[in-house]
């Protein structure tokens, strides 16, 4: 596998629209090269007799409850807890500036 050098990191940074200085390019190149070496080390492990898994906890299963239609809360009762209400809705301060 090709090693990761500063030029490779610079190319990826350009594609990602990241601005990196020379110090960061060198640092990230070393860190990424270390990660790639670790992954290649893991690839050396013999896994022929290991069955594939989707989760590390054997026998794990999801438990869902059946959907049951229920009446929703009464809007007037809910709005009694609102600091401000208007037209059947919660009134909140504007957080997005208008155009």
The first five atom37 places (N, CA, C, CB, O) and aatype in JSON, in Angstrom:
{
  "aatype": [20, 20, 20, 20, 20, 20, 20, 20, 20, 20, 20, 20, 20, 20, 20, 20, 20, 20, 20, 20, 20, 20, 20, 20, 20, 20, 20, 20, 20, 20, 20, 20, 20, 20, 20, 20, 20, 20, 20, 20, 20, 20, 20, 20, 20, 20, 20, 20, 20, 20, 20, 20, 20, 20, 20, 20, 20, 20, 20, 20, 20, 20, 20, 20, 20, 20, 20, 20, 20, 20, 20, 20, 20, 20, 20, 20, 20, 20, 20, 20, 20, 20, 20, 20, 20, 20, 20, 20, 20, 20, 20, 20, 20, 20, 20, 20, 20, 20, 20],
  "atom_mask": [
    [1, 1, 1, 1, 1],
    [1, 1, 1, 1, 1],
    [1, 1, 1, 1, 1],
    [1, 1, 1, 1, 1],
    [1, 1, 1, 1, 1],
    [1, 1, 1, 1, 1],
    [1, 1, 1, 1, 1],
    [1, 1, 1, 1, 1],
    [1, 1, 1, 1, 1],
    [1, 1, 1, 1, 1],
    [1, 1, 1, 1, 1],
    [1, 1, 1, 1, 1],
    [1, 1, 1, 1, 1],
    [1, 1, 1, 1, 1],
    [1, 1, 1, 1, 1],
    [1, 1, 1, 1, 1],
    [1, 1, 1, 1, 1],
    [1, 1, 1, 1, 1],
    [1, 1, 1, 1, 1],
    [1, 1, 1, 1, 1],
    [1, 1, 1, 1, 1],
    [1, 1, 1, 1, 1],
    [1, 1, 1, 1, 1],
    [1, 1, 1, 1, 1],
    [1, 1, 1, 1, 1],
    [1, 1, 1, 1, 1],
    [1, 1, 1, 1, 1],
    [1, 1, 1, 1, 1],
    [1, 1, 1, 1, 1],
    [1, 1, 1, 1, 1],
    [1, 1, 1, 1, 1],
    [1, 1, 1, 1, 1],
    [1, 1, 1, 1, 1],
    [1, 1, 1, 1, 1],
    [1, 1, 1, 1, 1],
    [1, 1, 1, 1, 1],
    [1, 1, 1, 1, 1],
    [1, 1, 1, 1, 1],
    [1, 1, 1, 1, 1],
    [1, 1, 1, 1, 1],
    [1, 1, 1, 1, 1],
    [1, 1, 1, 1, 1],
    [1, 1, 1, 1, 1],
    [1, 1, 1, 1, 1],
    [1, 1, 1, 1, 1],
    [1, 1, 1, 1, 1],
    [1, 1, 1, 1, 1],
    [1, 1, 1, 1, 1],
    [1, 1, 1, 1, 1],
    [1, 1, 1, 1, 1],
    [1, 1, 1, 1, 1],
    [1, 1, 1, 1, 1],
    [1, 1, 1, 1, 1],
    [1, 1, 1, 1, 1],
    [1, 1, 1, 1, 1],
    [1, 1, 1, 1, 1],
    [1, 1, 1, 1, 1],
    [1, 1, 1, 1, 1],
    [1, 1, 1, 1, 1],
    [1, 1, 1, 1, 1],
    [1, 1, 1, 1, 1],
    [1, 1, 1, 1, 1],
    [1, 1, 1, 1, 1],
    [1, 1, 1, 1, 1],
    [1, 1, 1, 1, 1],
    [1, 1, 1, 1, 1],
    [1, 1, 1, 1, 1],
    [1, 1, 1, 1, 1],
    [1, 1, 1, 1, 1],
    [1, 1, 1, 1, 1],
    [1, 1, 1, 1, 1],
    [1, 1, 1, 1, 1],
    [1, 1, 1, 1, 1],
    [1, 1, 1, 1, 1],
    [1, 1, 1, 1, 1],
    [1, 1, 1, 1, 1],
    [1, 1, 1, 1, 1],
    [1, 1, 1, 1, 1],
    [1, 1, 1, 1, 1],
    [1, 1, 1, 1, 1],
    [1, 1, 1, 1, 1],
    [1, 1, 1, 1, 1],
    [1, 1, 1, 1, 1],
    [1, 1, 1, 1, 1],
    [1, 1, 1, 1, 1],
    [1, 1, 1, 1, 1],
    [1, 1, 1, 1, 1],
    [1, 1, 1, 1, 1],
    [1, 1, 1, 1, 1],
    [1, 1, 1, 1, 1],
    [1, 1, 1, 1, 1],
    [1, 1, 1, 1, 1],
    [1, 1, 1, 1, 1],
    [1, 1, 1, 1, 1],
    [1, 1, 1, 1, 1],
    [1, 1, 1, 1, 1],
    [1, 1, 1, 1, 1],
    [1, 1, 1, 1, 1],
    [1, 1, 1, 1, 1]
  ],
  "atom_positions": [
    [[0.84, -1.18, 0.0], [0.0, 0.0, 0.0], [0.88, 1.24, 0.0], [-0.96, 0.0, 1.22], [1.95, 1.27, 0.62]],
    [[0.42, 2.25, -0.7], [1.16, 3.51, -0.78], [1.2, 4.18, 0.59], [0.53, 4.45, -1.84], [0.2, 4.2, 1.31]],
    [[2.36, 4.72, 0.93], [2.46, 5.4, 2.22], [1.8, 6.78, 2.13], [3.94, 5.54, 2.66], [1.66, 7.35, 1.05]],
    [[1.4, 7.28, 3.28], [0.76, 8.58, 3.33], [1.82, 9.61, 3.69], [-0.42, 8.59, 4.36], [2.41, 9.57, 4.77]],
    [[2.04, 10.53, 2.78], [3.03, 11.58, 3.02], [2.33, 12.93, 3.04], [4.15, 11.55, 1.94], [1.11, 13.01, 2.88]],
    [[3.1, 13.98, 3.25], [2.54, 15.33, 3.35], [1.84, 15.73, 2.05], [3.64, 16.34, 3.68], [0.83, 16.44, 2.08]],
    [[2.36, 15.27, 0.91], [1.73, 15.6, -0.37], [0.34, 14.98, -0.48], [2.6, 15.11, -1.54], [-0.58, 15.61, -1.0]],
    [[0.18, 13.77, 0.01], [-1.14, 13.11, 0.0], [-2.11, 13.86, 0.9], [-1.02, 11.65, 0.45], [-3.26, 14.1, 0.52]],
    [[-1.65, 14.22, 2.09], [-2.5, 14.97, 3.02], [-2.87, 16.32, 2.41], [-1.79, 15.16, 4.38], [-4.01, 16.77, 2.55]],
    [[-1.92, 16.97, 1.75], [-2.18, 18.26, 1.13], [-3.25, 18.12, 0.04], [-0.87, 18.85, 0.53], [-4.13, 18.97, -0.08]],
    [[-3.17, 17.05, -0.75], [-4.16, 16.8, -1.8], [-5.55, 16.59, -1.2], [-3.75, 15.58, -2.64], [-6.52, 17.17, -1.68]],
    [[-5.64, 15.77, -0.16], [-6.93, 15.52, 0.48], [-7.46, 16.8, 1.12], [-6.8, 14.4, 1.54], [-8.66, 17.07, 1.08]],
    [[-6.57, 17.58, 1.72], [-6.98, 18.85, 2.33], [-7.54, 19.79, 1.27], [-5.8, 19.52, 3.06], [-8.53, 20.48, 1.52]],
    [[-6.92, 19.81, 0.1], [-7.41, 20.65, -0.99], [-8.8, 20.2, -1.43], [-6.44, 20.61, -2.19], [-9.69, 21.04, -1.62]],
    [[-9.0, 18.89, -1.58], [-10.31, 18.36, -1.97], [-11.37, 18.65, -0.91], [-10.22, 16.87, -2.21], [-12.55, 18.84, -1.22]],
    [[-10.93, 18.68, 0.35], [-11.85, 18.91, 1.47], [-12.02, 20.38, 1.79], [-11.37, 18.18, 2.69], [-12.77, 20.75, 2.7]],
    [[-11.32, 21.21, 1.06], [-11.35, 22.66, 1.29], [-10.86, 23.02, 2.69], [-12.76, 23.21, 1.07], [-11.42, 23.9, 3.35]],
    [[-9.8, 22.33, 3.13], [-9.18, 22.61, 4.42], [-7.89, 23.37, 4.2], [-8.93, 21.31, 5.22], [-7.15, 23.09, 3.26]],
    [[-7.63, 24.31, 5.06], [-6.39, 25.08, 4.98], [-5.45, 24.57, 6.07], [-6.66, 26.62, 5.12], [-5.7, 24.78, 7.26]],
    [[-4.38, 23.9, 5.67], [-3.42, 23.35, 6.62], [-2.04, 23.96, 6.38], [-3.35, 21.8, 6.52], [-1.63, 24.14, 5.23]],
    [[-1.34, 24.28, 7.46], [0.02, 24.77, 7.3], [0.98, 23.59, 7.23], [0.41, 25.73, 8.47], [0.56, 22.44, 7.41]],
    [[2.25, 23.85, 6.97], [3.24, 22.78, 6.8], [3.38, 21.9, 8.05], [4.6, 23.39, 6.45], [3.56, 20.69, 7.94]],
    [[3.28, 22.52, 9.21], [3.39, 21.77, 10.47], [2.24, 20.77, 10.59], [3.39, 22.73, 11.69], [2.44, 19.62, 10.97]],
    [[1.02, 21.22, 10.25], [-0.15, 20.34, 10.33], [-0.06, 19.23, 9.27], [-1.45, 21.15, 10.13], [-0.41, 18.09, 9.55]],
    [[0.41, 19.58, 8.07], [0.56, 18.56, 7.03], [1.48, 17.44, 7.49], [1.09, 19.19, 5.73], [1.19, 16.26, 7.29]],
    [[2.59, 17.82, 8.09], [3.56, 16.84, 8.57], [2.98, 15.99, 9.7], [4.84, 17.54, 9.04], [3.13, 14.77, 9.72]],
    [[2.31, 16.66, 10.64], [1.71, 15.96, 11.78], [0.65, 14.97, 11.31], [1.1, 16.96, 12.77], [0.65, 13.81, 11.73]],
    [[-0.27, 15.41, 10.44], [-1.35, 14.54, 9.99], [-0.82, 13.4, 9.13], [-2.39, 15.35, 9.2], [-1.36, 12.29, 9.17]],
    [[0.22, 13.65, 8.37], [0.82, 12.58, 7.55], [1.38, 11.49, 8.46], [1.95, 13.15, 6.64], [1.18, 10.31, 8.19]],
    [[2.06, 11.87, 9.54], [2.6, 10.88, 10.48], [1.47, 10.11, 11.16], [3.49, 11.56, 11.54], [1.53, 8.89, 11.29]],
    [[0.45, 10.84, 11.6], [-0.65, 10.19, 12.3], [-1.4, 9.22, 11.38], [-1.62, 11.24, 12.85], [-1.71, 8.1, 11.78]],
    [[-1.7, 9.65, 10.16], [-2.41, 8.78, 9.23], [-1.57, 7.58, 8.83], [-2.83, 9.56, 8.0], [-2.1, 6.47, 8.67]],
    [[-0.27, 7.78, 8.65], [0.63, 6.67, 8.32], [0.63, 5.64, 9.46], [2.07, 7.18, 8.05], [0.65, 4.44, 9.21]],
    [[0.6, 6.12, 10.7], [0.56, 5.24, 11.86], [-0.75, 4.42, 11.87], [0.69, 6.05, 13.16], [-0.74, 3.24, 12.19]],
    [[-1.84, 5.06, 11.53], [-3.14, 4.38, 11.5], [-3.14, 3.3, 10.42], [-4.28, 5.38, 11.25], [-3.6, 2.18, 10.66]],
    [[-2.62, 3.63, 9.24], [-2.58, 2.67, 8.14], [-1.71, 1.47, 8.5], [-2.05, 3.34, 6.86], [-2.05, 0.33, 8.18]],
    [[-0.57, 1.73, 9.16], [0.3, 0.62, 9.58], [-0.41, -0.28, 10.58], [1.6, 1.16, 10.19], [-0.27, -1.5, 10.52]],
    [[-1.17, 0.31, 11.5], [-1.91, -0.47, 12.49], [-2.96, -1.34, 11.8], [-2.57, 0.46, 13.52], [-3.11, -2.52, 12.13]],
    [[-3.68, -0.76, 10.84], [-4.7, -1.52, 10.12], [-4.06, -2.68, 9.36], [-5.48, -0.61, 9.14], [-4.6, -3.78, 9.34]],
    [[-2.92, -2.42, 8.73], [-2.26, -3.51, 7.99], [-1.79, -4.6, 8.95], [-1.07, -2.96, 7.17], [-1.76, -5.77, 8.58]],
    [[-1.43, -4.22, 10.17], [-1.05, -5.2, 11.19], [-2.26, -6.08, 11.53], [-0.51, -4.49, 12.47], [-2.12, -7.29, 11.7]],
    [[-3.43, -5.47, 11.63], [-4.65, -6.24, 11.92], [-4.97, -7.21, 10.79], [-5.83, -5.3, 12.15], [-5.51, -8.29, 11.03]],
    [[-4.64, -6.83, 9.56], [-4.91, -7.7, 8.41], [-4.06, -8.97, 8.44], [-4.66, -6.95, 7.12], [-4.36, -9.92, 7.72]],
    [[-3.01, -9.0, 9.24], [-2.15, -10.18, 9.35], [-2.74, -11.27, 10.24], [-0.79, -9.78, 9.88], [-2.26, -12.4, 10.24]],
    [[-3.77, -10.93, 10.99], [-4.38, -11.87, 11.93], [-5.17, -12.92, 11.16], [-5.29, -11.14, 12.93], [-5.93, -12.6, 10.24]],
    [[-4.98, -14.2, 11.55], [-5.7, -15.3, 10.91], [-7.13, -15.35, 11.45], [-4.97, -16.66, 11.15], [-7.34, -15.61, 12.63]],
    [[-8.1, -15.09, 10.58], [-9.51, -15.1, 10.99], [-10.32, -16.15, 10.25], [-10.12, -13.73, 10.75], [-11.54, -16.04, 10.13]],
    [[-9.64, -17.18, 9.74], [-10.34, -18.22, 8.98], [-11.42, -18.92, 9.8], [-9.34, -19.25, 8.48], [-12.49, -19.23, 9.27]],
    [[-11.16, -19.17, 11.07], [-12.09, -19.91, 11.91], [-12.98, -19.0, 12.76], [-11.33, -20.84, 12.81], [-13.61, -19.45, 13.72]],
    [[-13.04, -17.74, 12.4], [-13.88, -16.79, 13.13], [-15.09, -16.47, 12.26], [-13.1, -15.49, 13.51], [-14.95, -15.97, 11.14]],
    [[-16.27, -16.77, 12.79], [-17.47, -16.5, 11.99], [-17.78, -15.0, 11.99], [-18.69, -17.31, 12.53], [-17.55, -14.32, 12.99]],
    [[-18.3, -14.51, 10.88], [-18.64, -13.09, 10.81], [-19.73, -12.73, 11.8], [-19.08, -12.72, 9.39], [-20.63, -13.53, 12.07]],
    [[-19.65, -11.55, 12.34], [-20.66, -11.08, 13.29], [-21.11, -9.69, 12.9], [-20.11, -11.09, 14.74], [-20.37, -8.93, 12.27]],
    [[-22.31, -9.37, 13.28], [-22.79, -8.0, 13.07], [-22.73, -7.22, 14.37], [-24.23, -8.0, 12.51], [-22.85, -6.0, 14.38]],
    [[-22.53, -7.94, 15.48], [-22.44, -7.28, 16.78], [-21.59, -8.14, 17.7], [-23.85, -7.05, 17.39], [-21.61, -9.37, 17.61]],
    [[-20.84, -7.51, 18.56], [-19.94, -8.25, 19.44], [-20.67, -9.0, 20.55], [-18.94, -7.31, 20.04], [-20.12, -9.94, 21.12]],
    [[-21.87, -8.6, 20.86], [-22.63, -9.28, 21.91], [-23.49, -10.36, 21.28], [-23.51, -8.28, 22.69], [-24.45, -10.07, 20.57]],
    [[-23.13, -11.6, 21.55], [-23.84, -12.74, 20.96], [-25.25, -12.82, 21.54], [-23.07, -14.06, 21.23], [-25.46, -12.63, 22.74]],
    [[-26.2, -13.1, 20.67], [-27.58, -13.27, 21.12], [-28.33, -11.96, 21.34], [-27.6, -14.06, 22.36], [-29.44, -11.97, 21.86]],
    [[-27.73, -10.85, 20.97], [-28.4, -9.57, 21.15], [-29.56, -9.45, 20.18], [-27.42, -8.41, 20.95], [-29.42, -9.76, 18.99]],
    [[-30.72, -9.02, 20.66], [-31.85, -8.83, 19.77], [-32.62, -7.59, 20.2], [-32.76, -10.07, 19.78], [-32.64, -7.22, 21.37]],
    [[-33.25, -6.96, 19.23], [-34.07, -5.79, 19.5], [-35.44, -6.24, 20.02], [-34.23, -4.92, 18.24], [-35.99, -7.24, 19.56]],
    [[-35.95, -5.49, 20.95], [-37.27, -5.79, 21.5], [-38.14, -4.56, 21.24], [-37.21, -6.15, 23.04], [-37.89, -3.48, 21.78]],
    [[-39.14, -4.75, 20.41], [-40.03, -3.65, 20.07], [-41.41, -3.92, 20.64], [-40.1, -3.44, 18.55], [-41.82, -5.08, 20.77]],
    [[-42.1, -2.87, 20.97], [-43.49, -3.03, 21.38], [-44.36, -2.83, 20.16], [-43.86, -2.05, 22.52], [-43.98, -2.13, 19.22]],
    [[-45.51, -3.41, 20.17], [-46.44, -3.25, 19.05], [-46.98, -1.82, 19.07], [-47.61, -4.28, 19.14], [-47.23, -1.25, 20.13]],
    [[-47.16, -1.25, 17.89], [-47.76, 0.08, 17.79], [-49.24, -0.03, 18.1], [-47.54, 0.7, 16.39], [-49.95, -0.86, 17.53]],
    [[-49.68, 0.81, 19.01], [-51.09, 0.82, 19.37], [-51.59, 2.25, 19.29], [-51.33, 0.23, 20.78], [-51.02, 3.13, 19.93]],
    [[-52.63, 2.48, 18.52], [-53.15, 3.86, 18.44], [-53.69, 4.3, 19.79], [-54.25, 3.96, 17.36], [-54.39, 3.56, 20.47]],
    [[-53.35, 5.52, 20.15], [-53.83, 6.1, 21.41], [-54.26, 7.53, 21.15], [-52.73, 6.04, 22.52], [-53.83, 8.15, 20.18]],
    [[-55.09, 8.04, 22.01], [-55.48, 9.44, 21.92], [-54.29, 10.3, 22.3], [-56.71, 9.75, 22.82], [-53.55, 9.98, 23.23]],
    [[-54.12, 11.4, 21.57], [-53.03, 12.31, 21.91], [-53.48, 13.25, 23.02], [-52.57, 13.11, 20.66], [-54.65, 13.26, 23.41]],
    [[-52.56, 14.04, 23.5], [-52.88, 14.98, 24.56], [-53.8, 16.08, 24.04], [-51.6, 15.59, 25.15], [-53.76, 16.43, 22.86]],
    [[-54.61, 16.6, 24.92], [-55.49, 17.7, 24.56], [-54.65, 18.97, 24.38], [-56.6, 17.91, 25.66], [-53.98, 19.39, 25.32]],
    [[-54.66, 19.57, 23.19], [-53.83, 20.75, 22.94], [-54.05, 21.89, 23.95], [-54.09, 21.27, 21.56], [-53.1, 22.56, 24.33]],
    [[-55.29, 22.11, 24.37], [-55.55, 23.19, 25.35], [-54.88, 22.88, 26.69], [-57.08, 23.38, 25.56], [-54.35, 23.78, 27.34]],
    [[-54.9, 21.61, 27.09], [-54.28, 21.23, 28.36], [-52.76, 21.39, 28.28], [-54.64, 19.78, 28.73], [-52.13, 21.83, 29.24]],
    [[-52.2, 21.05, 27.15], [-50.75, 21.17, 26.97], [-50.35, 22.65, 27.0], [-50.29, 20.52, 25.64], [-49.35, 23.01, 27.63]],
    [[-51.12, 23.48, 26.33], [-50.78, 24.9, 26.25], [-50.97, 25.64, 27.57], [-51.62, 25.56, 25.19], [-50.52, 26.78, 27.7]],
    [[-51.61, 25.02, 28.54], [-51.73, 25.68, 29.85], [-50.36, 25.8, 30.52], [-52.7, 24.91, 30.76], [-50.17, 26.65, 31.39]],
    [[-49.41, 24.96, 30.12], [-48.06, 25.02, 30.69], [-47.14, 25.97, 29.91], [-47.45, 23.63, 30.71], [-46.01, 26.21, 30.33]],
    [[-47.6, 26.49, 28.79], [-46.77, 27.34, 27.95], [-46.67, 28.75, 28.54], [-47.32, 27.4, 26.52], [-47.68, 29.3, 28.99]],
    [[-45.47, 29.33, 28.55], [-45.34, 30.72, 29.0], [-46.18, 31.66, 28.13], [-43.87, 31.16, 28.99], [-46.79, 32.61, 28.63]],
    [[-46.21, 31.37, 26.81], [-47.02, 32.15, 25.88], [-47.6, 31.21, 24.83], [-46.19, 33.29, 25.21], [-46.91, 30.3, 24.36]],
    [[-48.84, 31.44, 24.47], [-49.48, 30.64, 23.41], [-50.22, 31.58, 22.49], [-50.45, 29.55, 24.01], [-50.68, 32.65, 22.89]],
    [[-50.33, 31.15, 21.22], [-51.04, 31.98, 20.25], [-51.62, 31.08, 19.17], [-50.1, 33.05, 19.62], [-50.89, 30.32, 18.54]],
    [[-52.91, 31.15, 18.97], [-53.57, 30.38, 17.91], [-53.42, 28.88, 18.06], [-53.02, 30.79, 16.58], [-53.37, 28.17, 17.06]],
    [[-53.36, 28.38, 19.27], [-53.24, 26.95, 19.5], [-51.82, 26.42, 19.4], [-54.11, 26.22, 18.53], [-51.61, 25.21, 19.33]],
    [[-50.84, 27.33, 19.39], [-49.43, 26.92, 19.29], [-48.61, 27.59, 20.4], [-48.85, 27.29, 17.9], [-49.04, 28.59, 20.98]],
    [[-47.44, 27.03, 20.68], [-46.5, 27.68, 21.59], [-45.96, 28.92, 20.91], [-45.34, 26.71, 22.0], [-45.6, 28.87, 19.73]],
    [[-45.88, 30.03, 21.61], [-45.26, 31.23, 21.07], [-43.88, 31.34, 21.68], [-46.13, 32.52, 21.36], [-43.71, 31.35, 22.9]],
    [[-42.86, 31.41, 20.78], [-41.47, 31.47, 21.22], [-40.79, 32.67, 20.56], [-40.72, 30.15, 20.88], [-41.27, 33.17, 19.54]],
    [[-39.69, 33.15, 21.14], [-38.98, 34.27, 20.52], [-38.42, 33.86, 19.15], [-37.84, 34.75, 21.44], [-38.02, 32.72, 18.94]],
    [[-38.4, 34.82, 18.23], [-37.84, 34.56, 16.9], [-36.36, 34.32, 17.01], [-38.13, 35.73, 15.94], [-35.66, 35.1, 17.66]],
    [[-35.85, 33.25, 16.39], [-34.43, 32.93, 16.44], [-33.76, 33.04, 15.07], [-34.25, 31.54, 16.99], [-32.53, 33.02, 14.98]],
    [[-34.55, 33.17, 14.01], [-34.0, 33.29, 12.66], [-34.33, 34.68, 12.16], [-34.58, 32.19, 11.7], [-35.48, 35.11, 12.2]],
    [[-33.3, 35.38, 11.68], [-33.52, 36.72, 11.19], [-34.26, 36.69, 9.86], [-32.2, 37.46, 11.04], [-34.04, 35.8, 9.04]],
    [[-35.14, 37.65, 9.65], [-35.86, 37.75, 8.38], [-34.97, 38.29, 7.29], [-37.07, 38.64, 8.53], [-33.91, 38.86, 7.57]],
    [[-35.38, 38.13, 6.04], [-34.58, 38.6, 4.9], [-34.8, 40.05, 4.63], [-34.92, 37.81, 3.66], [-34.21, 40.6, 3.7]]
  ]
}
